[in-house]
Amino acid sequence: MRLEARRDFDAWFSGHYDELVQLARKLHRDPHDLVHHTYLECVLRIRRNDEVVRNLPGYFHRSMFHASVGAFRRLYRIEDATPQNLVSDYDLSDAIKKEEALILTNHLAWFDRTVLSLYLDGWSMAELSRESGINVSVLYESISQSKKQLRRVIRQRTSKS
């Protein structure tokens, strides 16, 4: 039933998308993001329980309103970008350490190398999970396995010297 409920919801959503965006304009300054955020919440709700399908417009409108004054409003913030370090302020020893770390990460698989790189760039696992749609536990496991593999490579290199 959930697959059928999801199909019904997707058909209703695509048929009423423009109307939903117009309604969202009254609730938030970025209506498309609000509609998409609410859509994802509804999809999660359908996965858990297909009762939402009985009154799609009412449920969606109520969810959109609650999101606009609640969680979505807290998550949706526009902040000024932090200024980047100037080249003249850059420490050469840090650059050498980063270069050595990049050489070591060539021993990792593409996915693990990418996750580790984003982690080292300052992304939190929660942010990365939210942005990519990858489960947080998968990301943590990737980081853990990457660290273990890098430790093995470092031990092998130091034992050869």
C-alpha positions in Angstrom: 0.0 0.0 0.0 2.9 2.4 0.7 4.1 2.3 -2.9 0.6 3.0 -4.1 0.3 5.8 -1.5 3.6 7.3 -2.7 2.5 7.2 -6.3 -0.8 9.0 -5.4 1.1 11.6 -3.4 3.6 12.2 -6.2 0.8 12.6 -8.8 -1.0 15.0 -6.5 2.1 16.9 -5.8 3.2 17.4 -9.4 -0.3 18.4 -10.4 -0.6 21.0 -7.6 3.0 22.2 -7.5 2.4 25.7 -8.8 -0.4 26.2 -6.3 1.7 25.0 -3.4 4.5 27.4 -4.4 2.0 30.3 -4.4 0.8 29.4 -1.0 4.4 29.0 0.2 5.2 32.6 -1.0 2.9 33.8 1.8 4.9 31.8 4.4 8.5 32.1 3.5 10.8 34.2 1.3 12.1 31.1 -0.6 8.8 29.2 -1.5 10.4 26.5 -3.6 12.7 25.4 -0.8 9.8 25.3 1.6 7.7 23.2 -0.7 10.6 20.8 -1.3 11.3 20.5 2.4 7.6 19.8 3.1 7.5 17.3 0.3 10.4 15.3 1.8 8.7 15.4 5.2 5.6 14.0 3.7 7.5 11.3 1.9 9.0 10.2 5.2 5.5 10.2 6.8 4.2 8.1 4.0 7.0 5.6 4.6 6.0 5.3 8.2 2.2 5.5 7.8 0.0 6.0 4.8 -2.8 7.8 6.7 -1.6 11.1 5.2 -3.0 10.1 1.8 -6.6 10.5 3.0 -6.3 14.3 3.1 -3.3 15.3 1.0 -4.0 19.0 0.6 -4.8 19.5 4.3 -1.9 17.6 5.5 0.6 19.2 3.1 -0.7 22.8 3.9 -0.5 22.2 7.6 2.9 20.6 7.4 4.1 23.5 5.3 2.9 26.0 7.8 4.5 24.2 10.7 7.7 23.9 8.8 7.7 27.6 8.0 7.5 28.6 11.7 9.5 25.7 13.1 12.3 23.5 12.0 12.6 24.8 8.4 12.8 28.4 9.6 15.6 27.4 12.1 17.5 25.5 9.4 17.1 28.1 6.7 19.5 30.9 7.5 21.6 32.9 5.1 24.9 33.9 6.6 27.8 35.9 5.2 30.6 33.7 4.0 33.7 33.7 6.1 36.7 35.3 4.4 39.3 32.9 3.0 42.9 32.9 4.1 45.1 35.1 2.0 48.1 33.4 0.3 50.5 35.7 2.2 49.1 34.4 5.5 49.5 30.7 4.5 51.9 28.6 6.5 54.1 26.4 4.2 54.5 23.7 6.7 50.7 23.2 6.8 50.8 22.9 3.0 53.4 20.2 3.1 51.5 18.3 5.8 48.3 18.5 3.7 50.3 17.3 0.6 51.6 14.3 2.5 48.1 13.5 3.8 46.7 13.6 0.2 49.4 11.2 -1.0 48.4 8.8 1.8 44.7 9.1 0.9 45.5 7.7 -2.5 45.4 4.3 -0.8 41.7 4.7 -0.1 38.7 4.0 -2.3 37.0 6.9 -4.0 34.1 7.1 -1.6 36.2 6.8 1.5 38.7 9.4 0.2 35.8 11.8 -0.6 34.1 11.4 2.8 37.4 11.8 4.6 38.3 14.9 2.5 34.9 16.5 3.4 35.3 15.6 7.0 38.8 17.2 7.1 37.4 20.3 5.4 35.2 20.8 8.4 31.9 19.2 7.4 30.0 17.6 10.3 28.7 14.1 9.6 25.2 15.3 10.3 25.5 18.1 7.6 27.1 15.7 5.2 24.4 13.1 5.7 21.6 15.8 5.3 23.2 17.2 2.1 24.0 13.8 0.5 21.2 11.6 1.7 23.7 9.0 2.9 23.0 7.5 6.3 25.2 9.0 9.1 26.3 5.5 10.3 27.6 4.8 6.8 29.7 8.0 6.9 31.0 7.3 10.4 32.0 3.7 9.3 33.7 5.1 6.2 35.8 7.5 8.4 36.6 4.8 10.8 37.8 2.4 8.1 39.7 5.1 6.4 41.6 5.9 9.6 42.4 2.2 10.1 43.7 1.9 6.6 45.8 5.1 6.9 47.3 3.9 10.2 48.3 0.6 8.5 50.0 2.5 5.6 51.8 4.8 8.0 53.0 1.8 10.0 54.3 0.1 6.9 56.1 3.2 5.8 57.8 3.8 9.1 58.8 0.2 9.5 60.5 0.3 6.1 62.6 3.3 7.0 
